[in-house]
Amino acid sequence: MTDENRNFILAAVLCVAVLVGWQYFFVTPPEPVASTGTEQTVQADAAGTPAPADGSGLAPVPDTTGKPQVDEQLGGAGLPAAASAVLPRAIALEQSPRVTLDSPSVDGSISLTGARIDDLQLKNYHQTVDPTSPEIILLSPRGSENPYYAEFGWTAPASANVSLPGANTVWTQDTPGMLTPATPITLSYDNGAGLTFRKTISLDEDYMFTIEQSVDNATAAAVTLYPYGLVARTGTPEIEGIWILHEGLIGYFPDTDGLQELDYDDLQETGSVRARTSGGWLGITDKYWMTALIPDQSTESRMSFSDTPVRGQDVYQADYLRDPVVVPAGGSTSTTDRLFAGAKVVNIIDGYEGQLGIESFELAIDWGWFYFFTKPLFLALLYIQGMIGNFGVAIIILTVLIKLAFFPLANTSYVAMSKMKKVQPEMMKLRERFADDKQRQQQELMELYKREKVNPLAGCLPIVIQIPVFFALYKVLFVTIEMRHAPFFGWINDLSAQDPTSVFNLFGLIPFDPPSFLLIGVWPILMGITMYLQMKMNPAPTDEIQQQIFRWMPIIFTFVLATFPAGLVIYWTFNNGFSILQQWVIMRRQGVSPEWGQDFQWLTKRFKSDNDAS
C-alpha cells in the first residue's frame, strides 16, 4: 500500500473515531477509587451514614466513638398514610404544612414536616422550547412518584438518649411570610427535654440555600451531637446514557480521591462509597441540573454515596456526617452548611467557587478530559455570544477565528496536498512502470517526493487539527445548559438538538413524520455537500476499493451527523466551507484544478446536450 493511500485510510479512521467511536475508545466510565482514607462498603456492613427519611428502614445512630452505625428502627413508619400508593405531586405536597419560597430563579416550598427542601421548580427553564411549557421540576416530596429532596439535621449516639427532631417532626415557623432572597425564615423545635433546635434558611438570587442550624441546651449536662446533610432520590431517572456525559452521584473529596463520579448502575453494584475529607462537596447531578451538599469548608466530614433498594425502587443518597460538636450545659452551638439546587450555569457555578471558597466546584459541569481546551472554548463562545446575541452566529465567528489561528499550518498542509495532486499523473506512471517490482516502485516514488518537495503526511494535518476542536465543541454543545434551547435562525430553535427537518418528507411539505434515523435535515445535507467538495479537491486514492469507500463517506457522514446537535453540524459545515475556499485559492496558485470542477463541466455538457436533443 502506498504512502498516500495509507494517509487517506488514516484520515478516514480518524474521522470515524471522532463521529462514532469517541465515547467508546477515548472515555471510560469512572470507577470508585479505593485509597488511603476512603472506605468502600456495602449497605449491609456495620458502618452507615445518615439515611433517607422515607421509610427505607435505616437511621443514623453513631456509637460513642462517633462512628455511624446502621440501625433498622424506622421500618415503614413515618410515611404518610397514602404513601403506600403513589400520589400525584400536587396532592403529595398537601400532606404537610409548608413555607412558600420564591426568588428570581426558583419557586416552590419547604415542608415543615422534617424541615425538608422538597419542592423546587426552576423558573427560567421549561420542559420544551415553548416558553409557556411547564417549568422544570427539580425536587419532589415524599409520597410522590419519584421523591427527591434535601434534608439537614442532627444525630447522636444511641447511648446519649437524646430526643432529636426526625423525619416526621413538625417544625414551627418563627418568622412570618415566605422565603425570598430578602427574607430568610427560621424554624424551631423544642424537644421538651431542655433542647431547642432552630434552622435559619436563606436563599440567594440564584440556586444557593444557606442552612444555619443551632441548638440551645437548657439542661445541666453537655450534649454531643453530629450535624448531617443528605440528598435522597428515589428511582433511577432517565439519562442520556452516553460516555461523554456523567449523570448520577458526584462529589469532590480534596483529601482523598478528588473528583468522584458514580453512575447509578455503578452504585447499584457497589452499594456504598465513603470517604473522610475536609471541605469538599457531593450530590446528585443530571445533565443540566444538580443538587449538591456543601458542608462548612473549614470542617471535616465523612462523605457517603449509597444505594438502598426500598419496595422495588432504588433510593440513591449523597450525604455527609460532620465531626461531633459539643453543646455545653446552659449554652448553645451552631453550624452553617449550604445546598446548591438548580441549573449548572457556568458563570454561576464559577462564581460560587470563588465567592464561597468551594474547591473545584467548577467540575460539577462535565468538561471531560480535555477540560483545559473545552472550557476556554466555551468561554470564548460565551463572550462572542454576549456581543452578538446568537450562539449560532457565535459558532460561525469562532470557526473563523479558529481557522485564522491555524491558518499557517493549514496553509502548509494544503500546499503539500496541491503538490501531491499535481504529481499524481507521474505517480500513476511509476506504478504502471514498476507494477511487478514494489520495492523499486517505492524507491521511485520517494525520489519523486524528494524531487518535487512533496510531503505525503502533510495531507492529514487539517483533519488532525480539526479533531480536538470537534471534540471540545461537541462537549460544549452537549453538556452546557447555555446551549439548551438556544436558537439560531429559521427552523433551528435549539442548537443542542438535531436538525428537526427531514429530506424524506421534503422538509415538512409532505404530511409524514419520518422515523428518527431518517431525520436528515437541511444542515446535515449541506455538511455532506461540503464534505464531498472538499474530498474531491484532495488527491484521489489509486485503489478502486478505497475510491468506493471515499465516495460513500459523505453520505455516511451525512446520516451520522444528522443525529448530532445542530450547532455542531453548523460548525462542521462552515469549517468545511472555509477550508474549501482556502484550499481552492492555494490550488489555483499551484496551477491545480479541483476534480469537482470537472464534475461541474460534465454536468454542464450533459445539460447542454439534453437541451440540443430536445
N, C-alpha and C positions, 0 to 999 in steps of 0.2 A: 504494500500500500504506500502510495506517495505521501510526501510530507504535507502537501496542501490538502489532500483528502483527509489525512489524519486531523488536520486543523478544523476542517468542516465538521467532521464527526464529533470532535471535542466541543465545538461550539454548539452543536445540536444537543449533546448530552448536558451541557451546562444550562441551556435554556430549559430543557425538560426538568432538570433538577430544580430550577427556580420555580417553575409553574406548578409542578405536581409532586415533586419529591422533597421539597424543603422541610415539611413538617416531620417526615419520617427519618430522613437521613441526617438532618442537622440539629434537630431539637429532640431531646428525650424528656419524658415526664419526670419531674423531680421526685426523689425518693427521700424518706426521712433519714437523716444522718445521725448516727449514734456517735457522740463524742463526749469528752470529759465534761461532767456537769449536766448531761442530758440523759434522761431515762425514757425508754420506750417500753410500755407495758400494755397489757390488755385490760379491759374494764374489770375482769374478774380478779385482778391482782388485789393485794391488800391496800395499795395506795390509791387514793382518789382525790378529786378536787371538787369545788362547788358544782353541784349537779343541776340539771334543768328542773325548774319548779313547775313541771307539767304532769306530775304524777308518774314519772318514769320509775319511781321506786328507789331513787338514790338521793342521798342528802349528805352534805359535807359535815363530818364530825371529827375534827382533829383530836389526836390524843394529847397527853400532857407535854409531849415534846414538840408539838406544833406540826407534826406530820399528819396530813389529812388521811382519814380512813373512810372507807365506804360503809354505810350503814343503811340497809334496806328497811327503812322505817316508815316511809310515806305510803307505800302501796299505791292504791288508786285514789287515796284521799286527796282532797284539795282541789279537785276539778269541779267545775260547775255541774249541776245535775244533768244538764243537757249535753255534757261533753262526750257521753258515750256515743252520741250521734253528732256528726259534723254539722255545725251551724253555719248559715250564711254569715259572711263577715259582719254585716251591719247588725245582725242580731247578737253575734258574739260580743260585739262592742258594748251592747246594752247590759251585759251580765254583771258589770261592776260600775261603781261610780267613777267619774273621770274628770280630769282637768284638761281643758282645751289648750292646745298650743298653736301658735301661728307666727310665721316670720316671712320675709320676702322669698324664702327658698322652700320652706316646708310648711305643712299643716297636719293636724292630727290631734292626738290626745295621749294623756298618761293615765294608766289605770291606778286608782287609789288602792285597789286590792293588790298587794305585793309591791306597790310603787314601781310598776314595770313601765318602761317605754316600749309600747307595743302597738302603736297606731301612728304610722307615719307615711305621708304621701309627698311626692316631690312636685312642687308647683310649676317648675319650669320645664318639666319633661312629661311628654304624653306618650301613650301607647303606640300611636301611629303618627304619620307626618301631618295629619289633620290637627290643627291646634285646638279644636273643640273636642277631640277624643279624650277619654278619661286620663287622669294623671297617673303616673307610675306609682304603684303601691309598693313600699319597701318593707314595712313592718306590719304584722298582723297579730291579733290576740290569741290566747289560748282558747280552744273550743272552736276556732275557725278551721278552714280546710288545711292550711299549712301555717301553723303558728310560727312566728319569727319575731323575737323580741330581745331586749336587753334588760339586765337586772343588776342592781348593786346592793350590797348588804354586809352583814357581819356574821361570823360563825365563831364557835368556841369549842374547847374540848368538852367531851361528854361529861367528864368528871366535874366540870365547873358548875353544872346545874344552873345555868343562866337561861332565863326566858328571853328569847330573841324574836324579833319580827321575822315572819316567814312568808311562804308563797301565798297564804290566804289571809295575811294580816291586812286589815283595812286601816289605812293611814288617814290622818286628819290634815286637811289643808288649812294651814295657819294664815296664809296670805290670800286675800280675795283676788278674783279675776283670773285671767288666763296667762299662760306662759308665753312671753314675747321677748325679743331681744332687749327691750327696755324694762321688762318686769319679770324678774325671777320669781319662782314660787318656793315656798317652804312647806314641807310635810313633816308631821311628827307622829310618834307612837310612844305611849307610856306603858311599860310592861307591868305596872302595878307592883313592882318589887324594888323600886328605887332607881331604875334606869330609864332615862328618857332619850329616845333616838330621834334625830332630825335629819332631813335631807333637804338641802337647798339646791334646786336645779335651775341652771341658767342656760340660755341658748343664744348663739351669735346670729349674725345676718345670714350665715351660710348653713353649715351642717355640723357644727361642733356643740355638743352638750357638755357642760361642766357640772359635776355632781360633788357637792361638798357634804360629807357625812359627819355628824358629830354625835357624841354620847355624853350625857350628863349623869354622873354617878352620885346619887344621894345616899348610898349605903356606907357602912363603916369599914368596908373591905375593898381593896383594889380588885379590878376585874381585867382579865386578859382577853382580848378579842382579836379576830383576824379579819381584816377588810377583804372583800372579794368583789369581783365583777364577772359577769358572764353574758355571752350572746348565744342563744339557743335557736336552732332552726329545725323544724320537723318536716320530714320528707325531702327527698332528693329533687332539686329543681331541674328543669330542662336547661341544658347547657349547649354551647356551640359544639363542643366535643372535638376540637382540633388542637394539634400540638402547640401551635404558636400562641395559644391563649390559655392562661391559668384561670380556672374558676373553682372555688372550693375554699378550704381553710388556708389562711395566710397569716404570717407573723414575722416579726424581726426580733431576734434574740441577740443583743450585742455581745454578751459574754460567752456565748456558746457557738451556735450554728449560723448566726447571721440570718439571712432571709430563709424562711421555711415556707414551702408551698406544698400543700397536700390536696390532691384531688379527692373527690368524695369516695370513689371506689378504693383509693389507697387507704383511706381512713377506715373503711369498712373492713379491710383485711387486717390492718394494724390494731384497731381497737382504740388505742390512745397513744399520744406522744406528749412527753413532758420535758420541761427544761427549767432550770433556775437561772435567772438573769436579773441584772439591774436595768431599769428603764425598759425600753422596748415597747412593742405593741403587738396586738394579734386580733384576728376577727375572721369574718366570712366575706368573701368577695364574689361578685358576679362580674360580667363583662364590663358594665358601666357603673355599677353601684357597689357600695361596700358598707358594712358595719364593722367598726374596729374599736376595741377597748384600749385605752391609753392610760395605764396607771401612772401615778406620780413618778416622773423620770428620775428622781433622786433616791428612790427606794428600790429594794429588791423584792422580787415576786417569783412565785412558782407558776409558770405558764403551762397551759394544757390544752390539747386538742383531743376530743373524744367523739366516738360514735356509739350510741346506745340504742339497740332495737327496742321499740315500745309499741306493743299492739300492732305489729306488722309494718311499722314505719321506722325509718332511721331518724334518730334525734342527734343532729350534729351540734357540737358545742365547742366554743372557744372561751376559755376563762383564765383568770389569774387569782392567786391567793397571796396576798401580801404578807410580809413578816408581821408578827404579832405587835399590837400596841397595848400599853397598859393604861387603863383609866383609873387614876388614883381615887381613893376614898374621898368623897366630898369635892371631887374635881371633874374635869371634862377633858376630852380629846377630840380631834377632828382630822379627817383625811380629805384630800381632793383628788379626784380622778376625772377622766374625760371619756366621752363616747363620740366617735365620728359616725354619722349615719346619713349617707347621701350619695351624691354623684361624684365620680372621680374626675373632677375638673382639674387640669394640670396646674393652673395658677393657684387655685385654692389649696390643693394638696401641698404644693411647694411653699405656699405662704404659711401653712400650719407648721411645716417642718422648721422653717426659720423662726417664726414668732414664738412657738411653744417649745422649741428645742427637742422635737421628736425625731430621733435619729433614723435616717434612711426612710422616712415616711413616703418619700417620692417613689419608692419601689412598690407602693400599693398599685401603681399603674404598671402593667406588664410590658416594660420596654424591651425585654428579651436580652439575648447575649450581646447584641450589637447596640447596647444602651448608649455607648459613647458616640454612636453615629445616629441612632434613631431619634433620641431626644433632641439633639441640636437641629436635626432636620425638621422636626415638628415645630420647635420654637421659631425657626426661620419661616416656616409656613404660616404660623400663627401671626408673626409680625407683618408679613405681607398681606395676610387677610385683614388685619386691623387697618391697613391703609386702603385696601381695595374694597373690602366688604363682601367678597365672594371667595369661598375656598377653592372653587373650581378654577377661577381665574388665577388665584394664588398658586395653584399646582402648575399651571402653564408657565407663569413667570418664574417659578422655582426651577422648572425644567430648563428654561432658557439660561438661568444663572448657572445651573449645573453644567450645561453644555459649554458655557463660556469658561468655566473653571477648568474643564478637562479639554479645552479646545486644542492646546499644543500637542497633547498626547494623542488625541483622536485624529488630529491633522496628520501626524506622522504615520499613524496606522492606515488612514485612507490613502495616503500617497503610496505606501507599500502595497496595498491591495490593488491600486490602479496599475502599478508596475507589474504585479502578478498577472492581472488581466491582459496587459499589453503583450507580455511574453508568452501567453498561453498557446498561441499557434506554434511557436517554436518548441514548447514543451510537448505538444502533441506529436510533432515530427520526430522528436527524440524518442518518445515512447514507441512509435511505429518502427523507427530505425533499429532500436535495440530491444525489441519485444521479447527476444529469446535470451537476452543477457541482462538480468535485473540489476546485477552489481554494476555493470558498465552504464546502464541506464541511470542509476542513482548518481554515479560519478559525473556523468554529463550534465545532469540536472543541477548538481551542486556547483559545477563550473558555470552554468548559465546564471544561477542565482548570484554568484560572486561577480561575474562579468557585468550583469545588469544592476548590481547593488539592490537585490531583492531579498527581503526577509519574509519567509513564508509564515513565521509565527506571528507577525505583526497584525495579521487579519483578525486574530482572536481578541485583540485588545478592546475594541468597542464593546463587545459582549461582556468581557471580564469587568470592564469599568462599570457597566450598567447593573451588574448583579447586586453589589451592596446597596446601591441606590434603590433598586427594585425591592430588595428585602426590607429596607428601612421604611420606604413609603407604604409598602403593603402592611407592615406592622402599624404604622401611624394611622392609616385609614381604618384598620381593623379594630384597634384597641382604644383609641382616644374618643371620648364622648363628644369632643368638639366637632367631630366629623359626622356624628349621628344626626340624621335628618338635615344635613347641610345641603342646600340646593345649589345647582349650577344654573343652567338655562334650559328653557323648553321643558322636555319631559323628564329631565334628571332632577328630581326633588330630594334625593338622598344619595350623597356621594359615597356613603359607606355601604350601600346596597347595589346589587347588579342592575344593569340597564334593564328597565321593565318592558321594553318593546321587543317585538319578535318579527323576523322576516317571514315566518311561517303563517302569520295572519295579516301579512302586508302592513305591519306596524299599526295594527288596530283597525284597518279598513274592513277586514272580514270579521264578523262576529264569532270568533273562535278563540278559546283560551288554550294555547299550546301547553303541553307538559313542561316542567322546569328545564329538562335537558334540551328543549327546542327553543328556549328563550334566547335567541341570537339577535341582539339588539343592534341599533344603528352604530353605536360606538365600537363594539367588537368587530363589526364588519369593516368599519373604517380602519381599525387597527390591522385586520387581516390584509387589507389592500396595501397599506403602507409597508407591512412586513414583506409582502410579495414583491413590491417595487424595490425594496432595499436588497432583498436576496438576489434579484436579477442584476443588480449593479455589481455584485461580488463575482469573483472568478468561479465558474461552474465546475463541479467535480466531474472528472472524466468517466468514472464508473457509472454505468447505467442504473444500477440499483440505488446508488447514492443520489443520483439525479431524481429518481422517482420519490425517494424519501423527502428530498428537499422541495419537490413540487407540492407534496401534500402537507408540508409543515405549516404554511399559512392557514390552511383550512382547519387543521387540527388545533392550532393555537387559537383560532377564532372561537371554536367551540369551548376550549378550556377557559380562556379569559372571559367568556360570556358570563361565567358564574362568579367572577371576581368583582370586587367593589368598582362601581362606575368611575370613581376618581382615579383608580389605578389604571384602568383602561384608557382614560383620557390622557393620563401622563404618558403611557406607553405609545399612544398614537402620536402625540405631539413630539415626543422624543424621536420616534421613527421619522417623522416629517422633517424635523430639523437635521437629523443625520443624513437623510436623502439629499436635502439641499446642499449641505456641506460637502458630501461625497460627490455630488454632481459637478459642483464648481471645481473641485480638485481633479476629477476625471477629465473635464474639459481642458484644464491646463496641461494635463499629461497627454492629451491627444487620444483619449479613450472614450468610446461611446458605450453607454449602458445598454444592456440587451433589451430592456423594456422599450427602448426607442425603436428597436427592430420589430417588436411586437406591435407597437402602435402603427408602424409603417405597414405591417402585414394587414392589420385591421382596416387601415385607410384604403389600401389597394383592393381588399375584398369588398368593402362597401362600394367603392367606385365601380368595380366590375359588375356587382349586382345591379347598380343603377343603369349601367350601359346595357345590360341584358334586358332590363325591363323597358 
